[in-house]
Each structure stands twice: as structure tokens, then as C-alpha cells.
Amino acid sequence: MTRVRDAVITVLCVAVLTPLLVLVTSAAGIGPRHWSGVPLSGVQLPFLESGPISSGTRPAALDEVTDALIAMDHRGWTAVYTGTDGLVHVEVTRLNHALLRDLGGDYGGDTVGLVYSPLTPPMWPGGPGDGTPAVETTWQRTDPVGTWVTLLIGFPWQLGSVLLLTAIAWALVLRRRRVRRAPHG
């Protein structure tokens, strides 16, 4: 029973700490990179908010990225602007591997960054396209499960850090258990 409990604790720690570490490093301004190369440049949550500052300029890449987002079949982006860091920032209400993969493949991490802002209301009901409004619930618009999976396995440095820290913690716990069980003599 102890092994099952230990396994459950390990899975829960990794499942909670990895997304939390990604969000905290993004809020700290470190900009964790997804495996596609696109950084998470900012977070806008009630108690964790940090993001790039708009530069007010309009480089050619801004129009390119905006046109590409309109042509893509990804919903959930609410704003596109250029930051003072030179990146084109796409504000999104949900994170998913497909959007990050497409942006990373087309532009790379030196051109585009994402700002995760799940509480931002949609700009239009159905998104750009044929004008047919698609009514989405908040759950559909923010896709918390898909975002959690992306935060969990999409950022390799944070996942590796959490796995390493978890392994070290379990090594210390197991060592302590052995010391307790050893006969004192």
C-alpha cells in the first residue's frame, strides 16, 4: 500500500508543480520556451500577472502573424501586439500544442511569444472567418484540460526540473525510511 501511495503522491506532485513552475517562471519574466521554440512571454491571472509592454510600433511581422492566425483554425487568441522586446505577442485564452507548433514552425521563438490570459473575454463570438457565430462556454473557450496538458508536457526545462527535484526528494525520503528501519545496535 505504501508503494501505491508513493506513486500517487509522485504523480500529483509532478502534475501540479510542473504547470505551476511554467506559470511562475513566465510571470517572473524568464519566458519559458515550449518545445516548438515559442516562449510563454506573460501570464495574466488574478494573483499572478506579468506580461510584455506594447511598443506601439507596427512592424511587418505583426501583420504576417495576424494574417496567419486568421487563416489558422485555432480559436482562443484575443489580441496581437508588438512588445518592447521586439516579439509579436499573441494573447490567448487557452494553450495547446497545435497553436504553439504552428507558430513555432512558421515564425520561431525569435518572432512570436504567447501571453496566457484565460480571463480575457472573446473579441467576437465566433472568431474570424465566415461570420457564423459559434457560441462557446467559458470551459470551451479556455480549455483548462488542454491548457494543463500543454503546461505539463510542453515545456521541457520545467518538466525536467520538477522530475529531478521529485527524484531527489524521493531519494531523501527512502534514505530516511531505511535509517528508521535499520536496527540500532
Sequence and secondary structure as in RCSB ss.txt:
>XXXX:A:sequence
MTRVRDAVITVLCVAVLTPLLVLVTSAAGIGPRHWSGVPLSGVQLPFLESGPISSGTRPAALDEVTDALIAMDHR
GWTAVYTGTDGLVHVEVTRLNHALLRDLGGDYGGDTVGLVYSPLTPPMWPGGPGDGTPAVETTWQRTDPVGTWVT
LLIGFPWQLGSVLLLTAIAWALVLRRRRVRRAPHG
>XXXX:A:secstr
 HHHHHHHHHHHHHHHHHHHHHHHHHHTT   B TTS BEEEEEETTEEE   B     HHHHHHHHHHHHS   
 EEEEEEBTTS EEEEESS  HHHHHHHHHHT TTTEEEEE TTS  SSSS SSS       HHHHH HHHHHHH
HHHS HHHHHHHHHHHHHHHHHHHHHHHHHHS   
